[in-house]
Amino acid sequence: MSLINILNLTFSYDGNPDLIFDNISLQLDTKWKLGLIGRNGRGKTTFLRLLNGDFKYKGIISASVNFDYFPFNIEDTSLKTIDVIQNILNDIKLWELNKELSLLNVSEDILYIPFEKLSNGEKTKILLITLFLKPNNFLLIDEPTNHLDMEARSSLSKYLQNKSGFILVSHDRHILDGCIDHVLSINKSNIELQSGNFSSWQHNKKLQDEFELSENEKLESNIKKLTEAARRTKNWSDKVEKTKIGNGPLDRGYVGHKAAKMMKRSKATESRMERDIEEKQKLLKNIERLESLSIKPLQYHKDILVSASSLSIFYEDRVIFDDLSFTVNQGERVCLLGRNGCGKSSILKLLLNENISFSGNLNISSGIKISYVPQDTSHLNGDLKSFIYENQIDETLFKTILRKFGFLREQFEKDISNYSEGQKKKILIASSLCQKAHLYIWDEPLNFIDVLSRIQIEELIIKYKPTMIFVEHDMSFIENVATKKINI
């Protein structure tokens, strides 16, 4: 058995006094299939980058394996794919490579195509295959499923099932359940390690939270009593201290000796009580309260909000898809399904009146208000106040939603460009939830969003039943939320 030993790991970013990790110690087996989970902004990517040696830190990280971080940086993407692979692993055997390609349903033909011409899914598969083939290697895989369609996610999950020696950051519950055997969770106040998959971790977490909440009522009264007792003890020791001044030298010596003994006893009692209080107050520090979100969809006077018949979309001279018909009725949650590049996002942009070439009929009911969440977050920068002003949303409601999404108050003062990708996506979703609309159009809203926040969003949609048309590849989310699926 080979171990990755982490001892007293402490880290904060330059210029930021807040510790990301404080005195963390862990032992990880290099054969584990480890899932790393936690709220956005908790340090999952930072943890992987620390293992990879990208940042300076205090403490010790030792291992007998080599680390590689995914996404892996390719300097020259104009090279043929086979040349990119050989630059990473120069002694790769072609038969071994072809065997791995077949496991991921990748054609050998793409080896002779420039790497930059590959789809995101193909690039992901090629790089993971290459890195897994490197000897004595332990992979640090950071959110490989973003922008991958359901078919690519399914083949990736099956591939990872048959591999070992990796840490996977993913927010897709279906994939986590299918390919990991241990969970490392970054909580509010510590890091916990347990065997099992996401579902077993979630079950154990629920039991732990229920136990802590049931104990909380007893503890609150107990803490109050201990606090009162500690205060009385402190007052008593202060009074004893004042009696040190007696009527003469002998008297003062006796009283001083007595006072010192009583002071020592009282200080010991006070310290013990303070430790008890501190231990009891720690109990609820890791409770992840999935606070309910709310939305106020507008009602329209007709049932049908969108209808399309014989719809075809073109890109230059190429037909993206042909002869599609569908409707979006009030109260429906319509999911567009299909491979990447099949035109799902183009349909959404067409509904938003963007310049998309099409033929056929598309009718959008007049006067309906639309709230849109785009895929891209690169346009987000500046402070939150400017974002709130530009989008004309309620500041109190907006920040309340972000707090429920796990944002700390101090994050409200930071520039948005410094947020994690998941936090940026939460800003777009929170903005949409603040808007009263007849139709919510969301384009891959869950990219980079942590698992717990996905569950919050699911519960919101199921409860308030807004009319939606969305693109998503998270199978669990689709099964729980969609009332209609349209295959492109």
C-alpha positions as CSV (number, residue, x, y, z in Angstrom):
1,M,0.0,0.0,0.0
2,S,1.3,3.5,-1.0
3,L,0.2,6.6,0.9
4,I,-0.1,10.3,0.3
5,N,0.7,11.9,3.6
6,I,-0.5,15.4,4.4
7,L,0.7,16.8,7.7
8,N,-0.3,20.2,9.2
9,L,-1.1,21.7,5.8
10,T,-1.8,25.4,6.2
11,F,-2.4,27.8,3.3
12,S,-3.7,31.2,2.4
13,Y,-3.4,33.2,-0.8
14,D,-0.9,36.1,-0.8
15,G,-2.4,39.3,0.5
16,N,-5.4,37.5,1.9
17,P,-5.3,36.8,5.7
18,D,-8.1,34.2,5.5
19,L,-6.8,30.7,5.8
20,I,-8.1,28.3,3.2
21,F,-6.7,25.3,5.1
22,D,-5.5,25.4,8.7
23,N,-3.3,22.6,10.1
24,I,-4.9,19.8,8.0
25,S,-3.6,16.3,8.4
26,L,-4.7,13.3,6.1
27,Q,-3.5,10.0,4.8
28,L,-4.8,9.0,1.3
29,D,-4.3,5.6,-0.4
30,T,-2.9,6.0,-3.9
31,K,-5.3,3.2,-5.1
32,W,-8.4,5.0,-4.0
33,K,-11.0,6.5,-6.4
34,L,-11.6,9.6,-4.3
35,G,-14.4,12.1,-4.8
36,L,-13.7,15.6,-3.5
37,I,-16.9,17.5,-2.6
38,G,-17.8,20.8,-0.9
39,R,-19.5,24.1,-1.5
40,N,-18.2,26.5,-4.2
41,G,-15.3,28.6,-2.8
42,R,-14.3,26.1,-0.1
43,G,-11.0,25.3,-1.7
44,K,-11.4,22.1,-3.8
45,T,-9.4,23.3,-6.7
46,T,-6.8,24.9,-4.3
47,F,-6.4,21.5,-2.6
48,L,-5.7,19.8,-5.9
49,R,-3.2,22.5,-6.9
50,L,-1.4,22.2,-3.6
51,L,-1.0,18.5,-4.2
52,N,0.3,19.3,-7.6
53,G,2.9,21.7,-6.1
54,D,1.5,24.8,-7.7
55,F,1.5,26.9,-4.6
56,K,3.8,27.4,-1.6
57,Y,2.3,26.2,1.7
58,K,3.2,25.4,5.3
59,G,3.3,21.8,6.4
60,I,4.3,18.6,4.6
61,I,2.9,16.8,1.5
62,S,4.8,13.6,0.7
63,A,4.0,10.8,-1.7
64,S,5.7,8.1,-3.7
65,V,3.6,8.8,-6.8
66,N,3.7,11.6,-9.4
67,F,0.8,14.1,-9.6
68,D,-0.9,15.4,-12.7
69,Y,-3.6,18.1,-12.7
70,F,-6.5,18.0,-15.2
71,P,-7.3,20.2,-17.1
72,F,-3.8,19.7,-18.5
73,N,-2.2,22.6,-20.2
74,I,-1.3,22.0,-23.9
75,E,1.1,24.6,-25.2
76,D,0.7,24.0,-28.9
77,T,-2.8,22.9,-29.8
78,S,-2.1,23.2,-33.5
79,L,-0.2,19.9,-33.3
80,K,-1.8,16.6,-34.4
81,T,-3.4,14.8,-31.5
82,I,-0.9,11.9,-31.6
83,D,2.0,14.5,-31.3
84,V,0.3,16.1,-28.3
85,I,0.0,12.7,-26.7
86,Q,3.7,11.8,-27.4
87,N,4.8,15.1,-26.0
88,I,3.2,14.2,-22.7
89,L,4.2,10.5,-22.8
90,N,7.0,9.9,-25.3
91,D,7.2,6.1,-25.0
92,I,3.5,5.4,-25.4
93,K,2.6,2.2,-27.1
94,L,0.1,2.6,-30.0
95,W,-1.7,-0.7,-29.2
96,E,-2.2,0.4,-25.6
97,L,-3.5,3.8,-26.7
98,N,-5.9,2.3,-29.1
99,K,-7.2,-0.1,-26.4
100,E,-8.0,2.9,-24.1
101,L,-9.6,4.8,-27.0
102,S,-12.0,1.9,-27.6
103,L,-13.0,2.0,-23.9
104,L,-14.1,5.6,-24.3
105,N,-15.7,5.1,-27.8
106,V,-13.2,7.4,-29.4
107,S,-12.2,6.7,-33.0
108,E,-8.5,6.2,-33.8
109,D,-8.9,8.7,-36.7
110,I,-8.9,11.7,-34.3
111,L,-5.2,10.9,-33.5
112,Y,-4.3,12.5,-36.9
113,I,-6.5,15.6,-36.5
114,P,-5.1,18.8,-35.0
115,F,-5.8,18.9,-31.3
116,E,-7.5,22.3,-31.5
117,K,-10.1,20.8,-33.9
118,L,-11.3,18.3,-31.3
119,S,-14.6,18.8,-29.4
120,N,-14.3,19.5,-25.6
121,G,-15.4,16.0,-24.9
122,E,-12.8,14.5,-27.2
123,K,-10.0,16.7,-25.7
124,T,-11.1,15.6,-22.2
125,K,-11.0,11.9,-23.2
126,I,-7.7,12.1,-24.9
127,L,-6.0,13.9,-22.0
128,L,-7.4,11.6,-19.4
129,I,-6.3,8.5,-21.4
130,T,-2.8,9.8,-21.8
131,L,-2.4,10.8,-18.1
132,F,-3.8,7.5,-16.9
133,L,-1.2,5.7,-19.1
134,K,1.7,7.5,-17.4
135,P,3.4,5.1,-15.0
136,N,3.3,5.7,-11.2
137,N,0.8,8.5,-11.7
138,F,-2.0,9.9,-9.5
139,L,-4.5,12.1,-11.2
140,L,-6.1,15.3,-9.8
141,I,-9.2,15.6,-12.0
142,D,-11.0,18.9,-11.6
143,E,-14.5,19.1,-13.0
144,P,-14.0,17.1,-16.2
145,T,-17.7,17.0,-17.1
146,N,-18.4,20.7,-17.6
147,H,-19.8,21.3,-21.1
148,L,-19.9,17.5,-21.8
149,D,-23.1,16.1,-23.1
150,M,-24.9,13.2,-21.4
151,E,-23.4,10.5,-23.7
152,A,-19.8,11.8,-23.1
153,R,-20.5,11.9,-19.3
154,S,-21.8,8.3,-19.4
155,S,-18.7,7.0,-21.2
156,L,-16.4,8.9,-18.9
157,S,-18.1,7.5,-15.8
158,K,-17.7,4.0,-17.1
159,Y,-14.1,4.6,-17.9
160,L,-13.3,5.9,-14.4
161,Q,-15.1,2.9,-12.9
162,N,-12.2,0.7,-14.2
163,K,-9.4,3.1,-13.1
164,S,-7.9,3.7,-9.7
165,G,-5.5,6.3,-8.2
166,F,-7.3,9.6,-8.7
167,I,-9.1,12.5,-6.9
168,L,-12.2,13.6,-8.8
169,V,-13.9,17.0,-8.3
170,S,-17.4,16.7,-9.9
171,H,-20.8,18.0,-9.0
172,D,-22.6,15.3,-11.0
173,R,-24.2,12.9,-8.5
174,H,-24.7,10.2,-11.1
175,I,-21.0,10.2,-12.0
176,L,-19.8,10.3,-8.4
177,D,-22.0,7.4,-7.5
178,G,-20.8,5.4,-10.5
179,C,-17.0,5.7,-10.1
180,I,-15.7,6.6,-6.6
181,D,-15.1,4.5,-3.5
182,H,-14.1,7.2,-1.0
183,V,-15.3,10.8,-0.3
184,L,-13.3,13.7,0.9
185,S,-15.6,16.5,2.0
186,I,-14.4,20.0,2.7
187,N,-16.8,21.2,5.3
188,K,-17.3,24.6,7.0
189,S,-14.7,23.9,9.8
190,N,-12.8,20.7,8.8
191,I,-12.1,18.1,6.2
192,E,-13.7,14.6,6.6
193,L,-12.8,11.4,4.9
194,Q,-15.0,8.3,4.6
195,S,-15.4,5.3,2.4
196,G,-18.4,5.0,0.0
197,N,-19.9,7.0,-2.8
198,F,-21.8,10.3,-2.9
199,S,-25.2,8.7,-1.9
200,S,-23.6,6.9,1.1
201,W,-21.9,10.2,2.1
202,Q,-25.1,12.1,1.8
203,H,-27.0,9.5,3.9
204,N,-24.3,9.7,6.6
205,K,-24.3,13.5,6.5
206,K,-28.0,13.6,6.9
207,L,-27.9,11.3,10.0
208,Q,-25.0,13.4,11.5
209,D,-26.8,16.7,10.9
210,E,-30.1,15.3,12.4
211,F,-28.1,14.0,15.5
212,E,-26.4,17.4,15.9
213,L,-29.7,19.3,15.6
214,S,-31.4,17.1,18.1
215,E,-28.6,17.7,20.5
216,N,-28.6,21.4,19.9
217,E,-31.6,22.2,22.1
218,K,-30.0,20.4,25.1
219,L,-26.7,22.1,24.3
220,E,-28.1,25.6,24.1
221,S,-29.4,25.5,27.6
222,N,-26.3,23.7,28.8
223,I,-24.1,26.3,27.2
224,K,-26.1,29.0,28.8
225,K,-25.7,27.4,32.3
226,L,-22.0,26.9,31.7
227,T,-21.6,30.5,30.6
228,E,-23.5,31.8,33.7
229,A,-21.4,29.5,36.0
230,A,-18.1,30.7,34.3
231,R,-19.2,34.3,34.9
232,R,-20.0,33.6,38.6
233,T,-16.7,31.9,39.0
234,K,-14.9,34.9,37.5
235,N,-16.7,37.3,39.8
236,W,-15.9,35.1,42.8
237,S,-12.2,35.0,41.9
238,D,-12.2,38.7,41.5
239,K,-13.7,39.2,45.0
240,V,-11.1,36.8,46.5
241,E,-8.3,38.8,44.9
242,K,-9.6,42.0,46.6
243,T,-9.3,40.3,50.1
244,K,-5.5,40.1,49.8
245,I,-5.2,43.4,51.7
246,G,-5.5,42.5,55.4
247,N,-4.9,44.4,58.8
248,G,-1.2,43.6,59.1
249,P,1.8,41.8,57.6
250,L,0.8,38.4,59.1
251,D,-2.9,38.9,58.2
252,R,-1.9,40.0,54.7
253,G,0.3,36.9,54.2
254,Y,-2.4,34.5,55.3
255,V,-5.1,36.1,53.3
256,G,-2.7,36.4,50.3
257,H,-1.9,32.7,50.5
258,K,-5.6,31.8,50.8
259,A,-6.5,34.1,48.0
260,A,-3.8,32.6,45.7
261,K,-5.1,29.1,46.3
262,M,-8.7,30.1,45.7
263,M,-7.7,32.1,42.6
264,K,-5.9,29.0,41.2
265,R,-8.9,26.8,41.9
266,S,-11.3,29.4,40.4
267,K,-9.1,29.9,37.3
268,A,-8.9,26.1,36.7
269,T,-12.7,25.9,37.0
270,E,-13.1,28.9,34.7
271,S,-10.8,27.4,32.1
272,R,-12.5,24.0,32.3
273,M,-15.9,25.6,31.8
274,E,-14.7,27.6,28.8
275,R,-13.3,24.5,27.2
276,D,-16.6,22.7,27.7
277,I,-18.5,25.7,26.1
278,E,-16.1,25.7,23.2
279,E,-16.4,22.0,22.6
280,K,-20.2,22.2,22.7
281,Q,-20.3,25.2,20.4
282,K,-18.2,23.3,17.8
283,L,-21.0,20.7,17.4
284,L,-23.1,22.6,14.8
285,K,-20.2,24.2,12.9
286,N,-20.5,21.7,10.0
287,I,-24.2,21.7,9.6
288,E,-25.0,22.5,5.9
289,R,-28.4,24.2,6.1
290,L,-29.9,23.8,2.7
291,E,-32.1,26.9,3.1
292,S,-35.1,27.1,0.9
293,L,-34.9,29.5,-2.1
294,S,-37.9,31.2,-3.6
295,I,-39.0,32.5,-7.0
296,K,-42.1,34.4,-8.2
297,P,-43.0,33.3,-11.7
298,L,-45.6,35.4,-13.5
299,Q,-48.8,33.9,-14.8
300,Y,-49.7,34.3,-18.5
301,H,-53.3,34.5,-19.8
302,K,-52.7,31.7,-22.3
303,D,-51.5,28.1,-21.9
304,I,-49.0,28.1,-24.8
305,L,-46.0,30.4,-24.4
306,V,-43.8,29.0,-27.2
307,S,-44.6,26.9,-30.3
308,A,-42.4,25.8,-33.1
309,S,-43.2,23.8,-36.2
310,S,-40.9,22.5,-39.0
311,L,-38.0,24.4,-37.3
312,S,-34.5,24.2,-38.9
313,I,-31.4,26.1,-37.9
314,F,-28.4,26.8,-40.1
315,Y,-24.8,27.8,-39.5
316,E,-23.4,29.3,-42.7
317,D,-24.2,26.5,-45.3
318,R,-24.6,23.7,-42.7
319,V,-27.9,22.5,-41.4
320,I,-27.6,22.1,-37.6
321,F,-31.0,20.3,-37.3
322,D,-34.0,20.0,-39.4
323,D,-37.8,19.8,-39.0
324,L,-38.2,20.2,-35.2
325,S,-41.6,20.8,-33.7
326,F,-42.4,21.5,-30.0
327,T,-44.5,23.6,-27.6
328,V,-43.8,25.0,-24.2
329,N,-46.9,25.2,-22.1
330,Q,-47.3,27.2,-19.0
331,G,-46.0,25.3,-16.0
332,E,-43.9,22.9,-18.1
333,R,-40.2,22.5,-17.5
334,V,-38.8,21.5,-20.9
335,C,-35.3,20.1,-21.2
336,L,-33.5,20.1,-24.6
337,L,-31.3,17.0,-25.0
338,G,-28.7,16.1,-27.5
339,R,-25.0,15.9,-28.3
340,N,-22.8,19.0,-28.1
341,G,-23.1,21.0,-31.3
342,C,-26.6,19.8,-32.2
343,G,-28.2,23.2,-31.8
344,K,-29.7,23.3,-28.3
345,S,-28.1,26.7,-27.3
346,S,-29.1,28.0,-30.8
347,I,-32.8,27.3,-30.0
348,L,-32.4,29.3,-26.7
349,K,-30.7,32.2,-28.5
350,L,-33.5,32.2,-31.1
351,L,-36.1,32.5,-28.4
352,L,-34.1,35.5,-27.1
353,N,-34.3,37.1,-30.6
354,E,-30.6,36.8,-31.4
355,N,-29.5,36.7,-35.0
356,I,-29.8,32.9,-35.7
357,S,-30.5,31.7,-39.3
358,F,-33.5,29.5,-39.3
359,S,-36.5,28.3,-41.4
360,G,-39.9,27.1,-40.3
361,N,-42.3,28.7,-37.8
362,L,-41.5,29.9,-34.3
363,N,-44.1,31.7,-32.2
364,I,-43.5,33.4,-28.9
365,S,-46.5,34.8,-27.1
366,S,-46.6,38.6,-27.1
367,G,-45.7,40.4,-24.0
368,I,-44.1,37.5,-22.1
369,K,-41.2,38.4,-19.8
370,I,-38.1,36.2,-20.1
371,S,-35.3,35.6,-17.5
372,Y,-32.1,34.2,-19.0
373,V,-29.1,32.4,-17.5
374,P,-26.3,32.1,-20.1
375,Q,-23.5,29.5,-20.2
376,D,-20.7,32.0,-20.2
377,T,-19.6,33.8,-17.1
378,S,-16.5,35.6,-18.6
379,H,-18.4,38.9,-18.8
380,L,-18.7,39.1,-15.0
381,N,-16.4,41.6,-13.3
382,G,-16.5,44.6,-11.0
383,D,-18.3,44.8,-7.7
384,L,-21.6,43.4,-6.7
385,K,-23.2,46.8,-6.3
386,S,-22.5,47.6,-9.9
387,F,-23.9,44.3,-11.1
388,I,-27.1,44.9,-9.0
389,Y,-27.5,48.4,-10.4
390,E,-26.9,47.3,-14.0
391,N,-29.4,44.5,-13.8
392,Q,-32.0,46.5,-11.7
393,I,-32.5,43.8,-9.1
394,D,-33.4,43.9,-5.4
395,E,-30.1,44.1,-3.5
396,T,-31.5,42.6,-0.3
397,L,-33.2,39.7,-2.0
398,F,-30.1,39.1,-4.3
399,K,-27.7,39.0,-1.3
400,T,-30.1,36.8,0.7
401,I,-30.1,34.2,-2.1
402,L,-26.3,34.3,-2.3
403,R,-26.1,33.8,1.4
404,K,-28.4,30.7,1.1
405,F,-26.0,29.5,-1.7
406,G,-23.1,29.5,0.8
407,F,-21.6,32.9,0.2
408,L,-19.9,34.6,3.2
409,R,-20.7,38.2,3.9
410,E,-17.0,39.3,3.3
411,Q,-17.2,37.9,-0.2
412,F,-19.7,40.6,-1.1
413,E,-16.8,43.2,-1.0
414,K,-14.6,41.3,-3.4
415,D,-14.3,41.8,-7.1
416,I,-16.5,39.3,-9.0
417,S,-13.5,38.4,-11.3
418,N,-11.9,36.9,-8.2
419,Y,-14.8,34.5,-7.6
420,S,-14.7,30.8,-8.4
421,E,-16.5,29.7,-11.6
422,G,-19.2,28.2,-9.4
423,Q,-19.7,31.4,-7.5
424,K,-20.0,33.3,-10.8
425,K,-22.7,30.9,-12.0
426,K,-24.5,31.4,-8.7
427,I,-24.6,35.2,-9.3
428,L,-26.3,34.6,-12.6
429,I,-28.8,32.1,-11.1
430,A,-29.5,34.4,-8.1
431,S,-30.1,37.3,-10.5
432,S,-32.6,35.2,-12.5
433,L,-34.4,34.2,-9.3
434,C,-34.8,37.9,-8.4
435,Q,-36.7,38.5,-11.7
436,K,-40.4,38.0,-12.1
437,A,-40.8,36.3,-15.5
438,H,-43.3,34.2,-17.4
439,L,-40.5,32.0,-18.9
440,Y,-37.1,31.1,-17.5
441,I,-34.5,30.2,-20.1
442,W,-31.4,28.6,-18.5
443,D,-28.4,27.4,-20.7
444,E,-26.4,24.8,-18.7
445,P,-27.0,26.5,-15.4
446,L,-25.3,23.9,-13.3
447,N,-21.8,24.1,-14.8
448,F,-19.4,24.5,-11.8
449,I,-22.3,24.6,-9.3
450,D,-21.7,22.4,-6.2
451,V,-23.9,19.4,-5.4
452,L,-25.6,21.0,-2.4
453,S,-26.6,24.0,-4.4
454,R,-27.9,21.8,-7.2
455,I,-30.2,20.2,-4.6
456,Q,-31.4,23.6,-3.5
457,I,-32.2,24.6,-7.1
458,E,-34.0,21.3,-7.7
459,E,-36.2,21.8,-4.6
460,L,-37.0,25.4,-5.6
461,I,-38.1,24.4,-9.1
462,I,-40.2,21.4,-7.9
463,K,-41.9,23.6,-5.3
464,Y,-42.7,26.8,-7.4
465,K,-43.1,25.1,-10.8
466,P,-41.9,28.0,-13.0
467,T,-42.2,27.6,-16.8
468,M,-38.8,26.8,-18.1
469,I,-36.9,25.7,-21.1
470,F,-33.3,24.7,-20.3
471,V,-30.3,22.8,-21.5
472,E,-28.5,20.6,-18.9
473,H,-26.5,17.4,-18.8
474,D,-26.8,16.4,-15.2
475,M,-28.9,13.3,-15.3
476,S,-30.1,13.4,-11.7
477,F,-31.2,17.0,-12.1
478,I,-33.1,16.3,-15.4
479,E,-34.9,13.3,-14.0
480,N,-36.0,15.3,-10.9
481,V,-37.0,18.5,-12.6
482,A,-38.0,18.1,-16.3
483,T,-41.6,17.5,-17.2
484,K,-40.9,17.3,-20.9
485,K,-37.7,16.3,-22.8
486,I,-37.0,17.2,-26.4
487,N,-34.3,15.2,-28.2
488,I,-32.5,17.2,-30.8
